[in-house]
């Protein structure tokens, strides 16, 4: 996505003109918008050079999850991770997102 297009999408999202943004994991690193809910559609990506699926690095997962926070608007954010049953393991340390 071109920087000009990304700026327009962010402006429309912040204004409430659009309510859902679908973004790749790479795009999430450059986004400045936050949402009350984030849905991760999988925990792997296809590595074309090796012709196999590879797990997202934990930093990427945390970055995508971190978009589910609007400190001045909400008291909490929600993140739902959709993945295969075999990938259903706790990847976030206990109490990571709380003050405990």
N, C-alpha and C positions, 0 to 999 in steps of 0.2 A: 504494500500500500504506500502510495506517495505521501510525503509529509503533509502536503496541503489537504489531501483526502482524510488523513488521520485527524488533522485539526478540525475539519468540518464535522466528522463523526463525534469527536469528543465534545465539541460545542453543542451539537444537537442532543447528545446524551445528557449532558449537564443541564440543558434547558428542559429536559423531559419530553422532547419531540420524538425521540426514539427510546424504547424501553429495554431492548435486547441488543446486545452486541456480541457477535461471534468472532472470536479472535484466535489466532494460532499462538502457540507457546512463545514463539519469537516476538510476536507483536506485543505480548503482555509486558515484556521488559521495558518497552518504550511508552506504555500507556500511563496517563496521569489521572484517569478517572477511576472512581471506586463505585461499587455496587453493594446493595444489601445482600444479594445472593450471587454466588458463583457456582457454576456447574462445570466440572472437568469431565470431558467425554473421553475418558481413557487415561491410562498412565504410561502408555508406550507410543513410540513413533516409529515409522518405517525408515530404516537406514538403507538407502538405495545402493550405496557402494558395496555393502556386505549382504544385501538382499535378505534382511532379517528385521524383526521388531526388537527395539531396544527400550528399556525403561527410561523414563524421564529422570534426569538428575534431581535429587531432592531439592536443590536450590530452585529449579524451575517450578516444581510442584508448590513450594512455599511462596514463590513469587505470584503464581496464579491464585493461590488461596488468599494471599494478602490483599487482593483486589476486593475482597468481601469485607470491607470496613469503611464506614463513614462516621468517623468519630464525632463530628459535630451534629449528626442527624440521628444515628442509631446507637443503642447501647451494646449491640452485638451484631455480628455478621454470620452468614451461613455459607457453608461450602459443601457441595455434594460431589462425591467422586464416583463416577460410573466406570466400573472395571470388571474384568473377568473374575469369576469366583476364586480362581487360583491366585489372583493378585490381591485378594482381600486380606491384607495384613496391616497392622498399625505402622504407618510410616512416620507419623508425627509423634514426637515424645509426649508423654502424659503432661498435662497442664501447660503445654507450650503456648496456647493462646489465652490462658487465664493468668491471673496474678498470683495464683497459689503456688 
